[in-house]
Amino acid sequence: MRILKLPEVIAITALSRSSIYAKAKDGTFPMPVKLSERSVGWLEHEIVEWLEKRVSESRR
């Protein structure tokens, strides 16, 4: 299991920081995992699944 920090998530998804947090808040993007008091990360497999779902939906 690999944890991605925000810069990696931004690079992979092409979403802005604010979009990532807004989508996570409204349930349309994976929630971050709290790593410490001031640090969060995202599970790589959840980000990959989210991207695969976007691609699948766009190909219908």
C-alpha positions in Angstrom: 0.0 0.0 0.0 1.4 3.4 -1.1 0.4 6.8 0.3 0.5 9.8 -2.0 1.1 13.3 -0.8 -0.9 16.2 -2.2 1.6 17.2 -5.0 1.5 13.7 -6.4 -2.3 13.6 -6.3 -2.4 17.0 -8.1 0.0 15.7 -10.7 -1.9 12.4 -11.3 -5.4 13.9 -11.4 -4.7 17.3 -12.9 -7.1 18.7 -10.2 -6.2 21.8 -8.1 -5.7 21.6 -4.3 -9.1 23.3 -3.7 -10.9 20.9 -6.1 -9.4 17.9 -4.4 -10.5 19.0 -0.9 -14.0 20.1 -2.2 -14.6 16.8 -4.0 -13.4 14.8 -0.9 -15.8 16.9 1.3 -18.8 16.2 -1.0 -17.9 12.5 -1.3 -16.9 12.5 -5.0 -13.2 12.0 -4.3 -11.3 9.7 -1.9 -10.9 11.1 1.6 -7.4 11.8 2.8 -5.8 9.7 5.5 -4.5 11.6 8.5 -0.8 10.8 8.9 0.1 13.2 11.7 -1.3 16.3 13.2 -0.3 18.4 10.2 0.0 15.8 7.4 -2.4 13.9 5.2 -2.0 11.5 2.3 -4.2 9.5 -0.1 -4.1 5.8 -0.7 -2.8 5.3 -4.2 -5.2 2.5 -5.0 -8.2 4.7 -4.2 -6.8 7.5 -6.5 -6.3 4.9 -9.3 -9.8 3.5 -8.8 -11.2 7.1 -8.9 -9.3 7.8 -12.2 -10.4 4.4 -13.7 -14.0 5.3 -12.9 -13.7 8.7 -14.6 -12.2 7.1 -17.7 -14.9 4.4 -17.8 -17.7 7.0 -17.4 -16.3 9.1 -20.2 -16.1 6.2 -22.6 -19.8 5.3 -22.5 
